[in-house]
Amino acid sequence: MSRQSSPAGLANEAATCDERVVLLTTAANRSLTPEAHANRVVILSAEFTNAAQTITLPKSTGSGDKYTIFNNAVLTQDLVVAALGADVFSGSALVASETAGSTDVFHTTATSDKYTFDNTTTGGLRGDKVELIDISAGTWFVRIEANGSGTLATGFSAT
């Protein structure tokens, strides 16, 4: 499905569930695109666990496009969600520990441009959710809900 020339602020108007959901089933680095992924739900399936992987966002422009990623797998390798070029993240991550029974909130810094799910302290268990909104040229608003274990830590960092 391609981007439509619709009223300002509307990017992709998917008509059916099949068009609203993008299922990633193979272990590979991915570059998300506005045409294929904006304003849709991207689901990482159980097969998405074989190797360390990076999901890279498109360049932020202030389009208002929203990217939502759900993890439906227990990751066995790191998963990185990264901004492109000089783009940065602005927002926070809420991480809950299954083993320690605690929850913590971690905020981005001025240079945060990626989040790493490490399968333990920063998340990577089934049920993680990442929401990213292209709020301005150079900036992605990010909100993460992650399921971790042990002593929790931030997954935000700068490249």
Helices and strands as residue ranges (DSSP letters): H 17-20, E 21-24, E 30-31, H 34-37, E 40-44, E 53-56, E 66-71, E 79-82, E 88-97, E 103-107, E 114-117, E 129-136, E 139-148, E 156-157
